[in-house]
Amino acid sequence: MKKESCSTVDILKALAHPTRLWIAQKLGNKEHCVCEFVHETEFDFSTVSKHLKVMSACGLLKTRREGKHIYYRLTAPCLLDFLKCLTPKGCSCADGKDGVCRCSSHVTKKGK
C-alpha cells in the first residue's frame, strides 16, 4: 500500500543510508538512470533499484521513461543545501566543485 504523503521523519529515514545520500547528491547535478549508478558503484542493478524505490516512495524522486531506461531526478534540489549543512568539517564531501560525496566511508565505488 502506497502512502499518500510522507512525514519529515519518513523522508529523513529514506535518506538515512550512505548509498541513498550519495544517490541524492548525484541527482543534484542532473538526472540519472539505474545503469549509471551501477556503473559507478560496486552495487548490482537490483540493489540500486531498491534504494531508488525507497526514495521514490517518499516523493523524493521524479521519473522519466526513455525507451527501456527510467531516469530519476530530485523533486526538491534544495535538499542538497540541507545536506551540505550536515557535512562534518574535515570530511572530503566538502571538496570538489560538484558537491558530490566521495568519502570511502560513505559509499564504495568501483576501482577503489
Phi, psi and omega in degrees: 000126182275135178286143177288321178210154180252145175281168176302321179298316179298319180294316179295323176297321179295333179267354187278049175212134183306320181292319180291325174297317178298316178300314180301317180295319178296320182287347177292334182273322180187171178283153181220155172257166182305317184301328179291321177292320179299318181298325184273345184238179176271002184276152177273173184304315184293324179294314179297317180300321179295319178297317179295325179296317178300316181291322180292324182300332179263007177079016180284339186235149169245154181236157175218128180265134175224100185065235179273351184264143173247125180259138183248146173213158178289140175283332181226088180302341178296347176304327181295326176297319177298315181295325178297325179295335183268352183291122180294145177298141180088353179279139181291353175302328184284349181276158175094156183280333186269352178075010182277132180295133177234015181290129178295337179284346182262320180208142180263121180259157177296145177083004179240000000 
